[in-house]
């Protein structure tokens, strides 16, 4: 059966560049997904449309459970499951945003953590043996971004459960509502908190896969500071450069030696998520 790769939030930016690279390197069909069907279909056309038979489009809004379930059902029917899943979809508010911080925190954590987790929970049951999952995180998601030692210890625990991680996510939103998030030891930005949670989730997901005896690899990565809408085009790296590490992880060769539940840097090197300082 034909292999299939799915990249969430891929009508532009890093996700779009990952689709582009997978079309060159992945031996199977590649799904570009977008919350907005019109923008997604335009992105497909810009990549060659029907000229590239490997390229497919599917509407996907990770904040909408029924949208994720529709993708799951369609891929299960057509391909028997998923071989590669790149969780790229995310949001970030601009520094100049006038949206109240309480609302920003709620939306950022809900999308970048809870919705990505929900996407995984719905799609993971149809991952094929040997599947590769990439959670696109950030340098903002490194553990050293967390000032509070008590929080750090909780997040770094090898026994941390998804239920406990969910509780931490909800606790952060509550701390923001009460304006005590800084004194409780949380990172400075909502985006950073969301990516710390996502990277911690990556470790849990891999542990669960291993405990279930499933031949599935889950890793996280920092793609670099990339020239995209999200960074207001301030990043020095091109989207293609930012796509290098997610694509590298998506195409990790089969075998037990593949890194599992790890954090990778923009240059495709494995880094220690718990390091006290950021890699260069």
N, C-alpha and C positions, 0 to 999 in steps of 0.2 A: 504494500500500500504506500502511496505517496507520502513523504514526510511533510510536516507543516510547522512553520514558525509564526508566532504572533507577537507583534510589538504594540503595546498600548500607547495611546497618545502620540501617534506617529505621523500626523499630517504636516508637521513642521519640526524644525529644530533638531535636537539629538535623535529623537525617535525616527524622524524622516531619514536622517543619515544612516541610522542602523538598518532600516529597511533597504536602503540603497546598497549598503555593503553586503547584507545577507543575500540580496538578489545576485550578487557576484559570486559569493562564496558558499552559500548553503545549498545542499542538494535536495531541494524540495520547494514547495509553494511557500510564499511569504505573504502574510496578511498585514496590510497597513490598516490601522484602526483609528477612528476619530469619533469624538462625541457628536460633531456636526457632520452629517452625511455629505452635504454639499462641499465642504472644505476637504473632506476625505477623498471624495471622488476627483476633485481638482488636483489633489496631490498625486493620486494614481496616474492621472493623465500626464502630469509633468514628468513622471518617471518612465513614460513610454506606453502606459495603458495596455491595450491589447497586443502591442508589439512584444511585450514581456509576459508570456503566458504564465510565468511563475507568480506574477504579481496579482494579488487579490485585495478586495476591500470588504470590510465589515464594520458596520456602525458599532461603537462601543462607548458607553458612558459608565466609567467605573463607580460613579456615585449612584447608579441605578441597577438594583439587583436583577430586575427582569432583563435588562440589556446584557448583562454578563451571562445570565442563564441562556439567552437566545444564542449568543456566541458559542457557549458550551455545547448546546444541542446540535447546532449546525456543524461544528467541527467534529463532533463525535459521529454524526451521520456520514459526513463526507470523507473523513480521514481516520476514523477510529480512535482519535485522540489528538494530543499535542506533543510535538517533539522539542520545541523551543518556545519558551515564554519569557519575553523581556518586559518587565514591569517598569515602564518609563513615565506613564502619565502622572502628573503632579501639578500643584499650583504654588504660586509664591506671590505675595503682595509686594508692591513697590514701596520703597521708603516714604514716598510722598503720598501714599494712600490716605484718604480721609475716613476710611472705614474704621469704626471703633475697634480697638485692639481685642476686646472680648470676642467680637464677631470674627475677626481675623484668626484668632487662635482656634475657635470652634471649627471654622471651615478648613483651615490648614491641617489640623490634626485629623479631622474626619476624612478628608480626601487622601492626604499623603500617607496616613497610617491605616485608619479603619477601612477605607474603600479599597486600598491595595490588598490588605489582608482578606477582605471579603472576596475580591477577585480571585485570589489564590485559593481560598477555601472552596469556591465554586468550580474552579478550573483544575485544581490539583488532582481530583479523582480521575480525570481523563488523561493525565500525563502518561505517556508511554514509557516502558522500561528504557533507561538510558537518557531520559529527557534532561534538558538543561534549563534552569530558571535563573534569570538575572534580575535582581532588584537594584534599580538605578538609585543610588544614594547620593552622597556628597561628602566633601571634606567637612561640611557642617555637621555631618552625622557621625563624626568620630567621637569616641567616649571622652576624650580630653576636653571636649566642648562643654562637658557637664561639670560645673564648679562644685556642686555638693557631693561630698565624699560618701554620704549615706546612699544617695541616689546612684552614684557610680557603682557601689558595691552590689546594689540590687540588680542593676542593668547588666553587670559583668558576670553575675552568678551563672554557673553552668546548669543550675537547677531551676532557673527562671522559667515559669510557665507562661503560656499565652494569656491565661486568665489574669495572672499577676501583671503582665505587660499592659493588658487592657485597662486594668485598675490604675496603673501609673499614668496612662494616657488621659483617662478621665480625671485623675487627680490634678494633672497639669491644667486642664481646662478650668477646673474649679479654683485652682490657685490663681489663675489669671483673673477670673471673675472677682476674687477677693483681693486682688492686687498684692499677693504675697509670693508670686512665682520666683522673684529674684532671691528673696530671703530664704526660700525653700531649696535653693541651690540648682534651679533649672538654667539651661542655656539662655543666652540673651534674646534669641529670636524664635518665633513660632516655627519657622521653617527648619531651623537647627533641631529643635525638639522633635519635629515630625521625622526627620531623617535619622536621628539617634534611635528613635523607636523602631523605624523600619529596619535598620541594621541589626538591632537586637532581635527583631522578629526573624531575620534571615538565619541567625544561629539556631533559634528554636525550630524553625521549619526544617532545617537540615537534620537536627537531632531527631525530630519526629519521623522523618523519612528513613533514617538509619534504624530507628527502633522498630519500624514497621517492615524492615527488610526490603525497602523499595530502592531500586537502582535509579535514583534521581539525584541530581546535583543542584544545590541552591547556593548562589554566591551574591555578594553585593559589590558595588563599585562606585568610585568617585570618578566621573568622566572628565573632570577639569572645569575650569572657568571658561565657559563657551559663549561665543557670540550668538545669542538667541534672544527672542522676545522676552524670555524670563529674566535675563540679565540686562535688559534694556540695551542689548548689543554692546555691552562694555567688556565682555570676555575676550581675551587675546586668542583663544583657540577657535578654529573653525568647527562647525557642526561635525564635519567628517573626522576631525581629530578627536572630538568628544565622543564619537561613536566607536572609536577603536577598541576601548576596553570592554564595553558592553558586548560588542560583536565577538571579541576574543573569548569571553566567557560563554557566550551562546554556542560557540563552536568548539568547546573543549572536547578533545577526543575521548572516545569510549575507554573505559578501564577503571579499575579501582584506585589508581594513583591520582585521579583528578582531585584537585582541591575542593573541599566541601565546607560550606558554612563560613567562608572566609570573606575578608574585605580586600579589594584590589584597587590600586591607584590608576591614574589616567594613563600611565606608561605600561600598563598590563602587569605590573609587579604586585605580588601579594604583600600586604602590610599587616601589622599587628593593630587590630581595632582598638586595643586597650593601651596603646602607647601613650606616654605622657606628653609627647610633642608631635606635631603634624609632620609627615614626610615632606620633602621638598618637591 
